[in-house]
Amino acid sequence: MCIDAASPIPPAAGFKVQFAVSERPTPFVSIPAQWTPMCFDLAALGLTSTDLSQVHFLFTIVSNDMNAPAGGSVLLDNIRFDSAPSSQQNALSFPLANQIFGVVPASDIVPGRVAIPPDQVAANLTTIYESSLTMLALLSSGSTQNANSAREIADAFVYALAHDNQGDPIPKAPDGSCGLHNGMSSGDLPLFNDQGPSAGLNQIRLSGFSIASNLCGPTHFCVVLDGATGGNNAFAILALAAAYRKLNDQRYLDAARTIGNWIYGNLLDTAGTGFGGYYLGYPDEGKPKVLVTGKSIENNADIFRAFLTLGDIALGLGRTAEATEWKRRAKIAGDFAMQLFDPIAGRFYGGTVPPTTPPSPGITPNGPQKGNDVINTFDFLDSQTFTVLALASSSLYQNAIDWRRPIQWLLIHFVQSINAGGQ
């Protein structure tokens, strides 16, 4: 076990600490004032392979009245095992998405605009959107090493789809298809500790943070991004489809189809009276998984491109009927997006909301109404960019509008100029 340690504030003479793995301590050691690498052999701590197969106290630091009579401060960084245990080298996990820097966790809501420090919220959060973009970038590089890294992410997606957390599951589609949570925990994906019948063993770890207050109930654990949206899941489809094409693993195409069927089965607006398209999805923050019936133009643009991709793959495999169905489903999303183009301003609206929705940050429900949909006219940057990227090159819509106009509109309304250090 290796660490970098420093004690920059000169402590009282004789200040020493012990480190421990699985409650097996090192000898008491002094900590230099400068950052110093320190390593301890696990066998020297008396740890056997049996001990290391069941570690619940991964790392501790302690002292006592004899070795710290006046106290002292220790800074630690880069705590690690060298080399990584073999079980970890093949562990299912998503990429680390956020790096945090020693924020003091809040014990309850703090005053001001941000209720909880972002570093506390994002400490173990990784999102399927970022993981999907990472996969696409790795697969496009042409590197064998990067392709193997992309495979690890794809395998994590496949596992997550089949092992939802039953304490906070995403509702399944009528045909049994599953979707993915917006975010999960970085690091080990499966929970290996049994928390009771159907309550944890081998199910995915959701991201969240601990808090002293009852802000999130008696567990004192607040889940983060545990909901599911069609847009985020559409990016997972695009990534898995790319992995199938590059790595020729049928599991990735099967997972992409499953997610597509979930989007169609659960998020499709079947009322037939509004603007059509696909609903947003299910809420985050541990809220009951009740369908949010607002719609996002960005999400529908993502869904359009994802379904079109599945249709192209099906056509390449000679599955004509399946290809036709995916393209029909894609057109539902694309038609919704095109109805939200403002021909006067030359921009796209943000989406729709139910008629009773009050104005709030990001929601201006003052556009045209159709059935149970009212257009949200709030100006979003991604309403212009995502929609153009997804639809402009499609034969269905490439001649429907002048696609230069939303880009011109965003360049007028969203470009920022910042001066820093005289530049």
C-alpha positions as CSV (number, residue, x, y, z in Angstrom):
1,M,0.0,0.0,0.0
2,C,1.5,3.3,-1.1
3,I,0.7,6.9,-0.3
4,D,2.1,10.4,-0.6
5,A,2.1,12.1,2.8
6,A,3.1,15.5,4.3
7,S,2.8,17.3,7.6
8,P,3.4,20.9,6.6
9,I,2.5,22.5,9.9
10,P,5.3,21.7,12.3
11,P,3.7,19.4,14.9
12,A,4.9,18.9,18.5
13,A,7.9,16.8,19.0
14,G,7.3,13.1,18.7
15,F,4.2,13.3,16.5
16,K,3.6,10.0,14.8
17,V,0.8,8.1,13.1
18,Q,-0.1,4.6,12.0
19,F,-1.7,3.6,8.7
20,A,-3.7,0.4,8.4
21,V,-5.2,-1.8,5.8
22,S,-8.1,-4.1,6.9
23,E,-7.4,-2.9,10.5
24,R,-3.8,-4.2,10.3
25,P,-1.6,-1.3,11.3
26,T,1.9,-0.2,10.3
27,P,4.4,0.8,12.9
28,F,4.1,4.4,14.1
29,V,5.9,6.6,11.6
30,S,6.9,10.3,11.5
31,I,5.6,12.4,8.6
32,P,8.0,14.8,6.9
33,A,7.0,18.4,6.2
34,Q,7.6,17.9,2.5
35,W,5.5,15.6,0.3
36,T,7.1,12.1,0.7
37,P,6.1,8.8,-1.0
38,M,5.7,6.0,1.5
39,C,5.0,2.3,0.9
40,F,4.2,-0.6,3.2
41,D,4.3,-4.3,2.4
42,L,1.0,-5.9,3.0
43,A,2.6,-9.2,4.0
44,A,4.6,-7.4,6.6
45,L,1.3,-6.2,8.1
46,G,0.3,-9.9,8.5
47,L,-2.3,-9.8,5.7
48,T,-2.8,-13.1,3.9
49,S,-4.6,-13.6,0.6
50,T,-7.6,-14.8,2.6
51,D,-7.6,-11.5,4.6
52,L,-7.4,-9.5,1.4
53,S,-10.4,-11.3,-0.2
54,Q,-12.7,-9.7,2.4
55,V,-11.5,-6.1,3.1
56,H,-14.1,-3.8,4.6
57,F,-11.8,-1.2,6.1
58,L,-9.7,-0.3,3.1
59,F,-7.5,2.4,4.6
60,T,-7.2,4.1,8.0
61,I,-4.9,6.6,9.7
62,V,-4.8,6.8,13.5
63,S,-2.7,8.0,16.4
64,N,-2.9,8.1,20.2
65,D,-2.0,10.2,23.2
66,M,1.5,8.8,23.4
67,N,2.4,9.5,19.8
68,A,0.3,12.7,19.3
69,P,0.1,14.4,22.7
70,A,-0.5,17.8,21.1
71,G,-2.1,16.6,17.9
72,G,-0.9,17.3,14.4
73,S,-2.0,17.6,10.7
74,V,-1.3,15.1,7.9
75,L,-2.1,15.6,4.2
76,L,-2.5,12.5,2.1
77,D,-2.7,12.0,-1.6
78,N,-2.5,9.2,-4.2
79,I,-3.5,6.4,-1.9
80,R,-3.2,3.2,-3.8
81,F,-2.3,-0.4,-4.0
82,D,0.7,-1.3,-6.2
83,S,0.2,-3.2,-8.3
84,A,-3.6,-3.3,-8.5
85,P,-5.1,-6.5,-7.3
86,S,-5.9,-8.9,-10.1
87,S,-9.6,-8.8,-9.3
88,Q,-9.5,-5.0,-9.9
89,Q,-7.7,-5.2,-13.2
90,N,-10.7,-7.0,-14.7
91,A,-13.4,-5.3,-12.6
92,L,-16.4,-3.9,-14.3
93,S,-16.4,-0.1,-14.0
94,F,-17.1,3.2,-15.7
95,P,-14.4,5.8,-16.2
96,L,-13.7,8.3,-13.5
97,A,-15.6,11.4,-14.6
98,N,-14.9,14.0,-11.9
99,Q,-11.8,14.8,-9.8
100,I,-12.5,16.6,-6.5
101,F,-10.1,18.6,-4.3
102,G,-10.6,18.2,-0.6
103,V,-13.8,20.1,-0.1
104,V,-15.1,19.9,3.5
105,P,-18.5,18.1,3.2
106,A,-21.5,20.0,4.2
107,S,-23.6,18.4,7.0
108,D,-26.8,20.0,5.7
109,I,-28.0,22.5,3.1
110,V,-25.7,25.5,3.1
111,P,-26.9,29.1,2.5
112,G,-26.5,30.6,-1.0
113,R,-27.3,29.6,-4.5
114,V,-25.6,26.2,-4.3
115,A,-27.2,24.0,-1.6
116,I,-24.4,21.4,-1.5
117,P,-20.8,21.9,-2.6
118,P,-20.4,20.4,-6.1
119,D,-17.3,18.4,-5.0
120,Q,-19.4,16.7,-2.5
121,V,-22.2,15.9,-5.0
122,A,-19.8,14.7,-7.8
123,A,-17.3,12.8,-5.8
124,N,-18.2,9.4,-7.2
125,L,-20.5,10.4,-10.1
126,T,-20.0,9.1,-13.6
127,T,-22.6,9.7,-16.3
128,I,-23.7,7.5,-19.2
129,Y,-23.5,10.5,-21.5
130,E,-19.8,11.1,-20.7
131,S,-19.0,7.4,-20.8
132,S,-20.7,7.2,-24.2
133,L,-18.7,10.1,-25.6
134,T,-15.5,8.5,-24.2
135,M,-16.3,5.2,-26.0
136,L,-17.0,7.0,-29.3
137,A,-13.7,8.9,-29.0
138,L,-11.7,5.8,-28.1
139,L,-13.2,3.7,-30.9
140,S,-12.5,6.4,-33.5
141,S,-8.8,6.7,-32.7
142,G,-7.8,3.5,-34.5
143,S,-5.7,2.4,-31.6
144,T,-5.9,-1.2,-30.4
145,Q,-5.3,-0.1,-26.8
146,N,-8.1,2.5,-27.0
147,A,-10.4,-0.1,-28.5
148,N,-9.8,-2.4,-25.6
149,S,-10.5,0.5,-23.2
150,A,-13.8,1.1,-25.1
151,R,-14.6,-2.6,-24.7
152,E,-14.4,-2.2,-20.9
153,I,-16.9,0.6,-21.0
154,A,-19.2,-1.3,-23.3
155,D,-19.1,-4.3,-21.0
156,A,-20.0,-2.1,-18.1
157,F,-23.1,-0.8,-20.1
158,V,-24.1,-4.4,-20.8
159,Y,-23.8,-5.3,-17.1
160,A,-25.7,-2.2,-15.9
161,L,-28.6,-2.9,-18.2
162,A,-29.1,-6.4,-16.8
163,H,-28.4,-5.7,-13.1
164,D,-30.4,-2.6,-12.1
165,N,-30.4,-1.5,-8.5
166,Q,-33.6,-2.9,-7.1
167,G,-33.7,-0.2,-4.4
168,D,-34.2,2.5,-7.0
169,P,-35.0,0.8,-10.4
170,I,-35.8,2.4,-13.7
171,P,-39.3,1.2,-14.8
172,K,-39.2,-1.4,-17.5
173,A,-41.0,-1.2,-20.8
174,P,-44.1,-3.3,-21.5
175,D,-41.9,-5.8,-23.4
176,G,-39.5,-6.1,-20.4
177,S,-36.8,-3.9,-22.0
178,C,-34.6,-1.8,-19.6
179,G,-33.0,1.6,-19.7
180,L,-29.9,3.0,-18.0
181,H,-29.7,5.5,-15.2
182,N,-28.4,8.9,-16.1
183,G,-25.5,8.4,-13.7
184,M,-23.8,5.6,-11.7
185,S,-20.9,5.3,-9.4
186,S,-17.4,5.4,-10.9
187,G,-15.1,2.6,-9.8
188,D,-16.5,-0.9,-9.2
189,L,-19.9,-1.1,-10.8
190,P,-21.4,-4.1,-9.0
191,L,-22.4,-4.2,-5.3
192,F,-20.7,-7.3,-3.8
193,N,-22.1,-6.9,-0.3
194,D,-25.5,-8.6,0.2
195,Q,-27.9,-6.0,1.6
196,G,-30.8,-8.4,1.9
197,P,-33.1,-10.2,-0.5
198,S,-33.1,-8.3,-3.9
199,A,-31.4,-5.4,-2.2
200,G,-27.9,-5.1,-3.4
201,L,-25.9,-8.3,-4.3
202,N,-24.4,-7.9,-7.8
203,Q,-26.6,-5.0,-8.6
204,I,-25.2,-1.7,-9.8
205,R,-23.9,1.0,-7.5
206,L,-25.7,4.3,-7.9
207,S,-23.8,7.6,-7.4
208,G,-24.5,9.7,-4.3
209,F,-23.1,11.4,-1.2
210,S,-23.5,11.0,2.5
211,I,-24.8,13.8,4.7
212,A,-25.3,14.1,8.5
213,S,-28.8,15.6,8.3
214,N,-32.0,13.9,7.2
215,L,-32.0,15.8,3.9
216,C,-32.4,12.5,2.0
217,G,-34.1,10.4,4.6
218,P,-33.0,8.1,7.4
219,T,-30.2,6.5,5.3
220,H,-28.4,9.9,5.2
221,F,-27.4,9.1,1.6
222,C,-28.5,11.3,-1.3
223,V,-28.5,9.6,-4.7
224,V,-27.4,11.7,-7.7
225,L,-28.6,11.3,-11.3
226,D,-30.5,8.1,-10.5
227,G,-33.2,9.0,-13.1
228,A,-33.2,8.2,-16.8
229,T,-33.7,10.3,-19.9
230,G,-34.2,9.4,-23.5
231,G,-31.4,11.6,-24.6
232,N,-28.7,10.1,-22.3
233,N,-29.9,6.6,-23.2
234,A,-29.7,7.6,-26.9
235,F,-26.0,8.4,-26.5
236,A,-25.5,4.9,-25.0
237,I,-27.2,3.4,-28.1
238,L,-24.8,5.4,-30.3
239,A,-21.8,4.2,-28.3
240,L,-22.9,0.6,-28.2
241,A,-23.7,0.6,-31.9
242,A,-20.2,1.9,-32.6
243,A,-18.7,-0.8,-30.3
244,Y,-20.6,-3.5,-32.2
245,R,-19.4,-2.2,-35.6
246,K,-15.8,-2.0,-34.4
247,L,-15.5,-4.9,-32.1
248,N,-18.1,-7.3,-33.6
249,D,-19.6,-8.3,-30.3
250,Q,-23.3,-9.2,-30.6
251,R,-23.9,-8.3,-27.0
252,Y,-23.4,-4.6,-27.7
253,L,-26.0,-4.6,-30.5
254,D,-28.4,-6.5,-28.4
255,A,-27.9,-3.9,-25.6
256,A,-28.4,-1.0,-28.0
257,R,-31.6,-2.6,-29.3
258,T,-32.9,-3.2,-25.7
259,I,-32.4,0.5,-24.8
260,G,-34.1,1.6,-28.0
261,N,-37.1,-0.6,-27.3
262,W,-37.2,0.8,-23.7
263,I,-37.2,4.4,-25.1
264,Y,-40.0,3.5,-27.5
265,G,-42.0,1.5,-25.0
266,N,-41.8,4.0,-22.1
267,L,-41.2,7.4,-23.5
268,L,-43.3,7.6,-26.6
269,D,-46.1,10.1,-26.5
270,T,-49.1,8.0,-27.5
271,A,-51.8,10.7,-26.9
272,G,-52.0,11.7,-30.6
273,T,-53.1,15.2,-29.8
274,G,-49.9,17.1,-29.1
275,F,-46.6,17.6,-31.0
276,G,-45.7,13.9,-30.7
277,G,-42.2,12.8,-30.0
278,Y,-40.8,11.2,-26.9
279,Y,-41.1,12.3,-23.2
280,L,-38.1,13.4,-21.1
281,G,-37.9,10.3,-18.9
282,Y,-37.7,9.8,-15.1
283,P,-36.5,12.2,-12.4
284,D,-33.3,12.2,-10.4
285,E,-32.5,12.8,-6.7
286,G,-34.2,9.6,-5.5
287,K,-37.7,10.9,-6.5
288,P,-40.4,8.3,-7.3
289,K,-39.9,7.1,-10.9
290,V,-43.0,8.8,-12.4
291,L,-42.8,9.7,-16.0
292,V,-41.9,13.4,-16.7
293,T,-44.2,14.4,-19.6
294,G,-42.2,17.4,-20.7
295,K,-40.2,16.9,-23.9
296,S,-36.7,18.1,-24.9
297,I,-35.8,18.9,-28.5
298,E,-32.3,17.9,-27.7
299,N,-33.3,14.5,-26.4
300,N,-35.6,13.9,-29.4
301,A,-32.7,14.9,-31.7
302,D,-30.5,12.4,-29.9
303,I,-33.2,9.7,-30.2
304,F,-33.6,10.4,-33.9
305,R,-30.0,9.8,-34.6
306,A,-29.7,6.7,-32.3
307,F,-32.8,5.0,-33.9
308,L,-31.5,5.9,-37.4
309,T,-28.2,4.2,-36.5
310,L,-30.0,1.1,-35.4
311,G,-32.0,1.1,-38.6
312,D,-28.8,1.4,-40.7
313,I,-27.2,-1.6,-38.8
314,A,-30.4,-3.7,-39.3
315,L,-30.4,-2.9,-43.0
316,G,-26.8,-3.9,-43.3
317,L,-27.7,-7.3,-41.7
318,G,-30.5,-7.8,-44.2
319,R,-33.2,-7.2,-41.6
320,T,-35.4,-5.0,-43.8
321,A,-38.5,-5.0,-41.6
322,E,-36.5,-4.2,-38.5
323,A,-34.7,-1.4,-40.3
324,T,-38.0,0.1,-41.5
325,E,-39.4,0.0,-37.9
326,W,-36.3,1.8,-36.5
327,K,-36.6,4.5,-39.1
328,R,-40.3,4.9,-38.4
329,R,-39.5,5.4,-34.7
330,A,-36.7,7.8,-35.6
331,K,-39.0,9.9,-37.7
332,I,-41.4,10.4,-34.7
333,A,-38.5,12.1,-32.9
334,G,-37.3,14.0,-35.9
335,D,-40.8,15.3,-36.8
336,F,-41.2,16.5,-33.2
337,A,-38.0,18.5,-33.5
338,M,-38.9,20.1,-36.8
339,Q,-42.2,21.3,-35.4
340,L,-40.2,23.4,-32.9
341,F,-38.4,25.5,-35.5
342,D,-39.2,29.2,-35.3
343,P,-39.2,30.3,-38.9
344,I,-39.2,34.0,-38.0
345,A,-36.2,34.0,-35.6
346,G,-34.5,31.0,-37.4
347,R,-33.9,29.1,-34.2
348,F,-35.3,26.0,-32.4
349,Y,-37.4,26.1,-29.3
350,G,-36.3,24.1,-26.2
351,G,-39.1,21.6,-26.1
352,T,-42.6,21.3,-24.7
353,V,-44.2,21.1,-21.2
354,P,-47.7,20.3,-19.9
355,P,-50.1,23.2,-20.0
356,T,-50.1,23.7,-16.2
357,T,-46.4,24.0,-15.9
358,P,-45.4,27.4,-14.3
359,P,-42.4,29.4,-15.5
360,S,-39.1,28.6,-13.8
361,P,-35.4,28.6,-14.7
362,G,-35.1,27.0,-18.1
363,I,-38.9,26.9,-18.7
364,T,-40.8,29.7,-20.5
365,P,-44.2,28.1,-21.3
366,N,-45.6,30.8,-23.6
367,G,-45.3,29.2,-27.0
368,P,-48.1,27.7,-29.1
369,Q,-50.2,24.9,-27.5
370,K,-51.3,21.7,-29.1
371,G,-53.2,19.1,-27.1
372,N,-51.4,18.6,-23.8
373,D,-48.2,20.3,-25.1
374,V,-47.1,23.9,-24.7
375,I,-43.9,24.9,-26.5
376,N,-41.1,26.0,-24.1
377,T,-39.5,29.0,-25.8
378,F,-36.6,29.3,-23.4
379,D,-33.3,29.8,-25.4
380,F,-30.9,26.8,-25.1
381,L,-27.6,26.6,-26.8
382,D,-27.9,22.8,-27.2
383,S,-31.4,23.2,-28.9
384,Q,-29.5,24.6,-31.8
385,T,-26.3,22.5,-31.8
386,F,-27.6,19.0,-31.1
387,T,-30.6,19.4,-33.4
388,V,-28.4,20.6,-36.3
389,L,-25.8,17.8,-35.8
390,A,-28.5,15.1,-35.6
391,L,-31.0,16.1,-38.3
392,A,-29.3,18.4,-40.9
393,S,-27.5,15.6,-42.8
394,S,-30.6,13.3,-42.9
395,S,-32.4,12.9,-46.2
396,L,-35.6,13.3,-44.3
397,Y,-34.9,16.9,-43.3
398,Q,-31.9,18.3,-45.1
399,N,-34.1,20.4,-47.4
400,A,-36.7,21.2,-44.8
401,I,-35.1,24.5,-43.6
402,D,-32.0,26.6,-44.1
403,W,-29.8,24.8,-41.6
404,R,-27.4,27.8,-41.5
405,R,-30.0,29.9,-39.7
406,P,-29.9,28.2,-36.2
407,I,-26.1,28.3,-36.3
408,Q,-26.2,32.0,-37.2
409,W,-28.7,32.6,-34.4
410,L,-26.6,30.9,-31.8
411,L,-23.5,32.8,-32.9
412,I,-25.4,36.1,-32.4
413,H,-26.9,35.1,-29.1
414,F,-24.4,32.8,-27.3
415,V,-20.9,33.8,-28.3
416,Q,-19.0,35.1,-25.3
417,S,-15.8,37.2,-25.2
418,I,-13.7,37.0,-22.1
419,N,-10.6,39.0,-21.2
420,A,-8.1,37.3,-18.9
421,G,-4.6,38.5,-18.1
422,G,-4.8,41.1,-20.9
423,Q,-5.8,38.6,-23.5
